[in-house]
């Protein structure tokens, strides 16, 4: 029965490493947002606030992906099903590009 499958230690540890990588990404994104607000960046303030907020929101989304992804992969591995792809990877990539572009605009206008 597929529901009785127990993943190997290799699968469990790989899932844990992936979870921790998402958590590190989340922390880096939030830290970037906080740094944009904390340091005296020579950029127009409105653009800086928008970018900082976007970085923080992306960090929260990455932390949610860490938890949801870990659970989904664990369930798939235990059920003998294919591992699902991260649901947020495209949005996160586009979001980071947009946030960096906003900082760039703020620097040009500032």
FENBELVEN-V276280 format. One line per field, one symbol per residue. ss: DSSP state (~ for helix, > for strand, _ for the rest). Layout:
BEGIN
ss=???
END
This chain:
BEGIN
ss=_~~~____~~~~~~~~~~~~~~~~~~~~~~~~~~~~~~______~~~~~~~~~~~~~~~~~~~~~~~~~~~~~~~~~~~_________~~~~~~~~~~~~~~~~~~~~~_
END
